[in-house]
Amino acid sequence: MNRLQAIRPFGQRLWLDNLSRELIASGELARLLADDGIAGVTSNPAIFHKAISTDPRYRDELAQLKSDATLSAEQRYETLVIADIQAACDLNLPQYRATAGDDGYVSLEVSPALAHDEAGTLAAARRLWVAIDRPNAMIKIPATAPGIAAFRQLTAEGINVNITLLFSLKQVEAVWDAYIAGLTARHAAGQPLRHVKAVASFFLSRVDSLLDPQLPAPLQGKAAIALAKAAYRRYLQRFHGAEFAALHAAGARPQFLLWASTGTKNKAYSDVLYVESLIGADTVNTVPDATLALFRDHGHAAATLAADGDAALATLAAAEAAGIDFDAVGEQLQQDGLALFEQAFAELLQLTA
């Protein structure tokens, strides 16, 4: 068992935060699944921009798509990447089946331009879900107010969702409210719950990057992990307590927290900080290639997520006493993240125009 595989016995799954045609065609993704215990894949506009702009495997198909003037740049983009999502889903399908749908998911994001458009998000999510046509696909939606409303409806319809760009406890609680409401509506309509899967993607390193300059030295590099531990404590209360008991008995799955933005940005911190510190049951960590390699080399797996929960709450209280408004920080970081994704998506469409 290598260091990455050593995480799995603690109940956490690692997903790869990368996807490209080269990764699939070279056999590297299959190797990561087999050798390192990778249990899923996430993608975003920046990942696909890098893939399409650097991987020659897209060139001929893109040229052919551009010869069809009836297609928009977005339609060409979707044609290219849906094929990759389907191939990645197929590679992950054996473990999806072996785990009865707990593992083996692949995420594709709706256009970031729809972040404040509930109806547009619903239409795009439904269209992508049908186009991918794989039970282990996930549609990725930002956790804006319209996105959360769309998420509730998509959950009621039985569509798997990775709801993303979460940076605060307030945002996470709103997402869980929507998930439970969607499942409740689905159950009331007599629809099965077992196959519905959703994750809540909580971003970490960006929190510390923003807050460290505003915090005294003893609190620097601690806010993101403290937030994650506080969110996990609330997860256990909500999904392993009375609130979710009836839905669970009917077959519903809890909505796992997914740790995102887990590459360490501050060189003064451990390069595996956001992996080692947050290992625990019912969670996912989506990890970029570089961080995977670092943990494979020198990471240590232990049950760290549920440890020191009271200390995490004390850290948050101390940060608030120092003037930090975590709800406001969450809103700012979400807007910043949306702007980055919108820019990456616009640059992506320039490639396919």
Secondary structure, 3 states (H helix, E strand, C coil): CCCCHHHHHHCEEEEECCCCHHHHHCCHHHHHHHHCCCCEECCCHHHHHHHHHHCHHHHHHHHHHHCCCCCCHHHHHHHHHHHHHHHHHHHHHHHHHHCCCCCCEEEEECCHHHCCCHHHHHHHHHHHHHHHCCCCEEEEEECCHHHHHHHHHHHHHCCCEEEEEECCHHHHHHHHHHHHHHHHHHHHCCCCCCCCCEEEEEECHHHHHHHHHHCCHHHCCCHHHHHHHHHHHHHHHHHCCHHHHHHHHCCCCCCEEEEECCCCCCCCCCCCHHHHCCCCCCEEEEECHHHHHHHHHHCCCCCCCCCCHHHHHHHHHHHHHCCCCHHHHHHHHHHHHHHHHHHHHHHHHHHHC
